[in-house]
């Protein structure tokens, strides 16, 4: 979403301004988590980054937990949209015949800034009693959706023994690579791992 000037915001209807403010807050929260982690991502920091007052931020998200849980849900929606944008016709468009491209695209989503922001929230949730159940519930839903999208794009038949576990293994591997990417840029090693996994997965799904 591009930057909107104060003059342009003033000309927007009130409901549209409210939606635009909420969107900016979510984008700012994701960016703050990715750059500063949970400890450095306060409501004040996010509000300043979004160009709104702290009061305006709390109008949309009364608590810090509300803000960052919504931000991770936004991250999940953006990841799903990004996946579908890469292969808009899904398996019907012949994507299942190019499984290495699907595997690489999935891993890219799990090693990018959106997933990095989600990881920071997971770490925070492991120590924050108030946050943990909300993030756990959200992650379970996101996991189911990610699996469903992967099955569709790979053209996988989960009635075949071992196929469901193979797809889940791909997603687990992608998460692990995303975690490793927090510490170092291991792109060269990752590309070799992804190429090998894509070959094994393609053989299994055939």
VMD Tcl script that draws the C-alpha trace (Angstrom):
set ca {
  {0.00 0.00 0.00}
  {1.49 3.33 -1.02}
  {1.86 6.36 1.24}
  {-1.18 8.62 1.55}
  {-0.71 12.33 2.17}
  {-2.55 14.14 4.98}
  {-4.51 16.15 2.40}
  {-5.60 12.97 0.60}
  {-6.61 11.37 3.89}
  {-8.78 14.36 4.75}
  {-10.68 13.98 1.49}
  {-11.50 10.32 2.11}
  {-14.89 9.41 3.63}
  {-14.68 8.66 7.36}
  {-15.14 4.90 6.91}
  {-12.43 4.77 4.24}
  {-10.08 6.81 6.46}
  {-10.67 4.34 9.28}
  {-9.86 1.38 7.03}
  {-6.76 3.14 5.70}
  {-5.56 3.89 9.25}
  {-6.09 0.28 10.31}
  {-4.15 -0.94 7.27}
  {-1.23 1.39 8.00}
  {-1.13 0.22 11.61}
  {-1.03 -3.44 10.56}
  {1.73 -2.81 8.02}
  {3.70 -0.81 10.58}
  {3.28 -3.55 13.20}
  {4.58 -6.20 10.79}
  {7.57 -4.05 9.83}
  {8.35 -3.27 13.49}
  {8.21 -6.95 14.46}
  {10.46 -7.94 11.57}
  {13.03 -5.24 12.38}
  {12.91 -4.92 16.17}
  {11.26 -8.06 17.53}
  {8.59 -8.10 20.22}
  {10.51 -6.15 22.86}
  {11.09 -3.18 20.57}
  {7.63 -3.14 19.02}
  {5.45 -1.08 21.33}
  {2.12 0.51 20.38}
  {3.84 3.90 20.45}
  {6.54 2.73 18.03}
  {3.95 1.29 15.67}
  {1.73 4.39 15.86}
  {4.68 6.67 15.05}
  {5.69 4.46 12.16}
  {2.13 4.49 10.81}
  {1.88 8.28 11.18}
  {-1.03 8.23 13.63}
  {-1.49 9.10 17.29}
  {-1.28 6.49 20.03}
  {-4.93 7.21 20.79}
  {-5.91 6.46 17.20}
  {-3.97 3.20 17.36}
  {-5.75 2.18 20.57}
  {-9.11 3.05 19.03}
  {-8.52 0.31 16.45}
  {-6.60 -2.06 18.72}
  {-7.30 -1.52 22.45}
  {-4.33 -3.64 23.60}
  {-0.88 -4.47 22.32}
  {-1.93 -8.11 22.04}
  {-4.92 -7.12 19.88}
  {-2.63 -5.18 17.56}
  {0.00 -7.85 17.05}
  {-2.41 -10.77 16.85}
  {-4.22 -8.86 14.08}
  {-0.85 -8.12 12.48}
  {0.06 -11.81 12.30}
  {-3.37 -12.62 10.89}
  {-2.70 -9.95 8.28}
  {0.68 -11.58 7.60}
  {-1.05 -14.92 7.05}
  {-3.55 -13.42 4.64}
  {-0.77 -11.69 2.73}
  {1.18 -14.96 2.49}
  {-1.86 -16.73 1.06}
  {-2.46 -13.93 -1.42}
  {1.19 -13.94 -2.44}
  {1.09 -17.68 -3.05}
  {-2.03 -17.47 -5.19}
  {-0.64 -14.48 -7.08}
  {2.36 -16.55 -8.14}
  {0.10 -19.33 -9.49}
  {-3.30 -17.69 -10.07}
  {-4.78 -20.65 -11.96}
  {-3.73 -23.21 -9.36}
  {-3.31 -26.85 -10.27}
  {-5.87 -26.41 -13.06}
  {-3.35 -24.18 -14.80}
  {-0.78 -26.94 -14.96}
  {1.12 -25.81 -11.87}
  {1.29 -29.38 -10.61}
  {3.56 -30.15 -13.57}
  {6.08 -27.60 -12.24}
  {6.35 -28.74 -8.65}
  {9.91 -27.47 -8.16}
  {8.62 -23.93 -8.80}
  {5.84 -24.43 -6.24}
  {8.28 -25.79 -3.64}
  {10.68 -22.87 -4.20}
  {7.84 -20.34 -3.98}
  {6.56 -21.81 -0.72}
  {10.03 -21.71 0.82}
  {10.49 -18.11 -0.33}
  {7.32 -17.14 1.56}
  {8.63 -18.80 4.71}
  {12.00 -17.06 4.49}
  {10.71 -13.53 3.77}
  {9.90 -10.58 6.06}
  {6.25 -11.57 6.58}
  {7.23 -14.90 8.12}
  {10.03 -13.22 10.08}
  {7.44 -11.00 11.75}
  {5.29 -14.02 12.62}
  {8.30 -15.76 14.19}
  {8.91 -12.84 16.52}
  {5.33 -13.03 17.73}
  {5.61 -16.78 18.32}
  {8.67 -16.20 20.50}
  {6.78 -13.55 22.46}
  {3.76 -15.85 22.82}
  {5.92 -18.54 24.41}
  {6.55 -16.15 27.33}
  {3.34 -14.09 27.39}
  {0.42 -15.95 29.00}
  {-2.14 -13.46 27.66}
  {-0.84 -13.74 24.11}
  {-0.15 -17.48 23.86}
  {-3.69 -18.90 23.39}
  {-4.57 -16.30 20.77}
  {-1.44 -16.90 18.72}
  {-1.74 -20.69 19.11}
  {-5.30 -20.64 17.80}
  {-4.36 -18.35 14.92}
  {-1.34 -20.44 13.95}
  {-3.44 -23.60 13.87}
  {-5.82 -21.95 11.42}
  {-2.96 -20.55 9.33}
  {-1.31 -23.98 9.27}
  {-4.47 -25.62 7.94}
  {-4.84 -22.98 5.24}
  {-1.17 -23.22 4.22}
  {-1.48 -26.99 3.94}
  {-4.65 -26.71 1.85}
  {-3.00 -24.25 -0.56}
  {0.10 -26.42 -0.87}
  {-1.99 -29.52 -1.65}
  {-3.92 -27.64 -4.32}
  {-0.87 -26.12 -5.98}
  {1.11 -29.35 -5.93}
  {-1.80 -31.34 -7.33}
  {-1.35 -33.78 -4.44}
  {-3.75 -36.69 -3.88}
  {-3.88 -37.13 -0.11}
  {-5.82 -40.39 -0.41}
  {-2.48 -41.98 -1.37}
  {-0.60 -43.20 1.74}
  {2.28 -40.93 2.69}
  {1.28 -37.97 0.48}
  {-0.24 -35.89 3.29}
  {2.86 -36.42 5.42}
  {5.11 -35.49 2.49}
  {3.30 -32.17 1.98}
  {3.38 -31.45 5.71}
  {7.09 -32.29 5.74}
  {7.63 -29.68 3.03}
  {5.90 -27.02 5.12}
  {7.82 -28.03 8.25}
  {11.07 -27.84 6.29}
  {10.14 -24.38 4.98}
  {9.49 -23.16 8.53}
  {12.83 -24.52 9.65}
  {14.62 -22.76 6.80}
  {12.80 -19.57 7.73}
  {14.04 -19.91 11.30}
  {17.62 -20.52 10.15}
  {17.39 -17.44 7.94}
  {16.89 -15.26 11.03}
  {20.52 -15.78 11.98}
  {22.40 -15.95 8.69}
  {21.76 -15.62 4.99}
  {22.18 -19.26 3.95}
  {20.65 -18.86 0.50}
  {23.21 -21.06 -1.29}
  {22.71 -24.02 1.07}
  {18.96 -23.46 1.09}
  {18.74 -23.63 -2.70}
  {20.45 -27.03 -2.71}
  {18.15 -28.35 0.01}
  {15.05 -27.05 -1.76}
  {16.12 -28.56 -5.10}
  {16.67 -31.96 -3.50}
  {13.37 -31.83 -1.59}
  {11.49 -30.80 -4.74}
  {12.91 -33.82 -6.57}
  {11.94 -36.22 -3.78}
  {8.47 -34.70 -3.44}
  {7.81 -34.82 -7.18}
  {8.77 -38.51 -7.22}
  {6.42 -39.22 -4.30}
  {3.48 -37.33 -5.82}
  {3.86 -39.00 -9.21}
}
mol new
graphics top color blue
foreach p $ca { graphics top sphere $p radius 0.5 }
foreach p [lrange $ca 0 end-1] q [lrange $ca 1 end] { graphics top cylinder $p $q radius 0.2 }
display resetview
